[in-house]
């Protein structure tokens, strides 16, 4: 006999008790869209089941419907819900051509400007991207201020801590590891942490890119917004792009992910490298 849809999803998850019904999955998709602007594919039902099951167990709940009721009435659980469904795939110096572009800009800025270069890492996840930015700027000898933000408070805690399993930094050159990281010893063996010289360069803050208001910001020379808008619909992408025009300096750079080209839809952005765009507003 063919298993029911519900039973099949419970079996796939290795959980004979809990299962997410189609209506509950659709409700979860609607909530994450409203809270974070993330558009989950209809094919992500198993992922939603797996990630939210942990929250059900934490509360001793027996149904996804009851859990989603809690999300709707409890602001603290809304934060945990968003954290659970946020994807945090990242790495040090991921898409290295962007950091080569940043290094060239930093060298030019250091020669021509007295003020610090301002960079916003707008979806910093667990921090590897933000610390890679800081490493690049330190290597260039460029005075800089880096704002690193994310919607996921759990990821931000990791990012601000700057402590990682050593294998996460294994792809860095030995020279770069010596320059920017400290190896753990004793009970901390197998871990690395960013050096104290990097820490003052980066400030971490929680921020939802889709929130109605952003806190006041001084203009940025560079904005990294990589591998985020693939989860937004076109209207949300358009709104976000328009908001970036208000926080970027004229001539500043917007750097996006390898599968993203949304700045090309705006007349004020000009391609200047692989998935990198220069902001050139009309005078």
C-alpha positions in Angstrom: 0.0 0.0 0.0 1.3 3.4 -0.9 2.1 5.6 2.1 0.1 8.8 2.6 1.7 12.1 1.9 2.0 12.9 5.6 3.4 9.5 6.5 6.0 9.7 3.7 7.3 13.0 5.0 7.5 11.7 8.5 9.4 8.7 7.3 11.8 10.7 5.3 12.6 12.8 8.3 13.2 9.7 10.4 10.5 10.9 12.8 7.5 8.6 13.1 5.5 11.2 15.2 5.8 14.6 13.7 4.9 15.5 10.1 4.3 18.8 8.3 1.0 19.0 6.4 0.8 20.8 3.2 -1.3 23.6 4.7 1.2 24.0 7.6 4.1 24.2 5.1 2.2 26.8 3.1 1.6 28.8 6.3 5.3 28.6 7.2 6.2 29.8 3.7 3.8 32.8 4.1 5.2 33.6 7.5 8.9 33.6 6.5 8.0 35.8 3.5 6.2 38.3 5.7 8.9 38.3 8.4 12.1 38.2 6.3 11.1 38.6 2.6 12.3 35.1 1.9 10.4 33.2 -0.8 10.7 29.5 -0.1 10.3 27.2 -3.1 7.5 24.7 -2.9 10.2 22.0 -3.1 11.6 23.0 0.3 9.0 21.2 2.3 11.4 18.6 3.7 13.9 21.3 4.7 11.2 23.2 6.5 10.1 20.0 8.3 13.7 19.2 9.4 14.6 22.7 10.7 11.3 23.4 12.5 11.2 20.0 14.1 14.0 21.2 16.4 11.9 24.1 17.5 8.9 21.8 18.2 11.0 19.5 20.3 12.4 22.5 22.2 8.8 23.5 23.2 7.5 19.9 23.6 4.9 20.5 20.9 3.2 17.7 18.9 2.1 19.6 15.8 3.5 22.3 13.4 0.2 24.1 13.5 0.5 24.7 17.2 4.1 25.8 16.7 3.2 28.3 14.0 0.5 29.7 16.4 3.3 30.3 18.8 5.4 32.1 16.2 2.5 34.4 15.4 1.9 35.5 19.0 5.5 35.5 20.5 8.1 37.9 19.1 10.9 35.9 20.6 9.8 32.7 18.8 9.5 34.7 15.6 13.2 35.4 15.8 13.9 31.8 16.4 11.7 30.8 13.5 13.5 33.1 11.2 16.9 31.9 12.4 15.8 28.3 11.8 14.9 28.9 8.2 17.8 31.2 7.2 20.4 29.6 5.0 24.0 30.3 6.3 26.2 28.9 3.6 29.4 30.9 3.6 33.2 30.6 3.6 36.4 32.7 3.9 37.1 34.5 0.6 34.2 32.9 -1.2 34.2 34.2 -4.8 37.8 35.5 -4.5 37.5 37.9 -7.5 35.4 40.2 -5.4 38.2 40.5 -2.8 40.7 41.2 -5.5 38.4 44.0 -6.6 38.1 45.3 -3.0 41.9 45.2 -2.6 42.4 47.3 -5.7 39.8 49.8 -4.5 41.4 49.9 -1.0 44.8 50.6 -2.5 43.4 53.5 -4.6 41.4 54.8 -1.7 44.4 54.8 0.6 46.4 57.0 -1.8 43.6 59.5 -2.4 41.5 59.7 0.8 42.1 60.6 4.4 38.8 59.2 5.7 38.4 55.4 6.3 36.9 53.3 3.6 33.3 52.3 4.6 32.1 48.8 3.7 28.8 47.2 4.5 28.6 43.4 4.5 24.8 43.3 4.5 24.2 39.5 4.9 27.2 38.4 6.9 25.8 35.1 8.1 28.4 33.5 10.5 31.0 36.1 9.7 33.5 34.6 7.3 32.7 37.1 4.6 33.0 40.1 7.0 36.3 38.9 8.3 37.5 38.2 4.8 36.7 41.9 4.0 38.6 43.0 7.1 41.6 40.8 6.2 41.7 42.3 2.6 41.6 45.8 3.9 44.3 45.2 6.5 46.5 43.6 3.9 46.0 46.7 1.8 47.0 49.0 4.7 43.7 50.8 4.3 41.9 52.4 7.2 38.4 51.1 7.1 35.1 50.7 8.9 33.1 47.5 8.2 29.4 47.1 9.2 28.4 43.4 9.2 24.7 42.7 9.5 22.3 39.8 9.3 18.8 38.9 10.2 19.9 35.7 12.0 20.8 36.5 15.5 22.4 33.1 16.1 24.6 33.5 13.1 25.6 37.0 14.3 26.7 35.7 17.6 29.1 33.3 15.9 30.2 36.1 13.5 31.0 38.5 16.3 32.8 35.8 18.3 35.1 35.2 15.4 35.9 31.6 16.5 35.8 28.8 13.9 36.7 25.1 13.5 40.2 25.1 12.0 39.0 23.2 8.9 36.9 26.3 8.0 40.1 28.2 7.4 42.1 25.4 5.8 41.7 26.9 2.3 43.5 30.1 3.4 47.2 30.3 2.6 49.6 29.6 5.5 50.8 33.2 5.3 47.2 34.5 5.5 46.4 32.3 8.5 49.5 33.4 10.3 48.7 37.1 9.7 45.0 37.1 10.6 44.2 34.1 12.8 45.3 32.6 16.1 45.4 28.8 16.5 43.8 27.3 19.6 45.9 25.2 22.0 45.1 22.8 24.8 41.3 22.6 25.2 40.9 24.9 22.2 43.0 22.8 19.8 41.3 22.4 16.4 39.8 26.0 16.5 41.0 29.3 15.2 40.1 32.9 16.1 40.5 36.2 14.4 43.4 38.3 15.7 42.7 41.3 17.9 44.1 43.6 15.2 41.0 42.8 13.0 38.3 43.1 15.6 38.1 46.9 15.8 37.5 47.1 12.1 34.2 45.3 12.1 30.9 46.2 13.9 28.1 43.6 14.0 24.4 44.5 14.1 21.1 42.7 13.5 19.2 44.0 10.5 16.4 42.7 8.3 17.0 43.9 4.7 13.3 43.8 4.1 12.3 45.8 7.2 10.2 48.9 6.7 13.0 51.2 8.1 16.8 50.8 8.3 18.7 52.6 11.1 20.5 55.8 10.0 23.7 55.1 8.1 26.5 57.1 6.8 27.2 56.5 3.1 29.2 53.4 2.2 31.9 53.0 -0.5 31.2 49.3 -0.9 28.1 47.2 -0.2 28.4 43.4 -0.3 25.0 41.8 -0.8 25.8 38.3 -2.0 23.6 35.2 -2.4 20.7 36.8 -0.6 18.3 38.2 -3.2 17.9 34.8 -4.8 15.4 34.3 -2.0 13.5 37.5 -2.7 10.8 38.1 -5.4 11.4 40.7 -8.1 9.5 43.4 -6.4 11.5 42.9 -3.2 14.7 43.0 -5.2 13.6 46.2 -6.8 12.9 47.8 -3.5 16.2 46.7 -2.0 18.1 48.0 -5.0 16.4 51.4 -4.7 17.3 51.5 -1.0 21.0 50.7 -1.7 21.1 53.9 -3.9 20.4 55.9 -0.8 23.3 54.4 1.2 26.0 54.2 -1.5 28.4 57.0 -2.3 28.5 58.1 -5.9 31.1 55.8 -7.5 30.7 53.2 -4.8 30.5 49.5 -5.5 27.6 47.0 -5.1 28.9 43.4 -5.0 26.4 40.6 -5.5 26.5 36.8 -5.7 27.6 34.7 -8.6 24.0 33.9 -9.6 22.6 37.4 -9.2 22.4 40.2 -11.7 19.6 42.3 -10.3 21.6 45.6 -10.2 21.7 45.5 -14.1 18.0 46.4 -14.0 18.7 49.8 -12.5 20.0 52.7 -14.8 22.3 54.0 -12.0 24.4 50.8 -11.8 27.2 49.9 -14.3 28.8 46.5 -14.4 32.5 46.8 -13.5 33.5 43.2 -13.1 32.1 39.8 -12.4 28.8 40.5 -10.5 30.1 43.9 -9.4 28.4 47.2 -10.2 29.4 50.8 -9.8 26.8 53.3 -8.6 26.7 56.2 -11.0 23.7 58.4 -10.2 22.6 61.0 -12.7 24.1 64.3 -12.0 
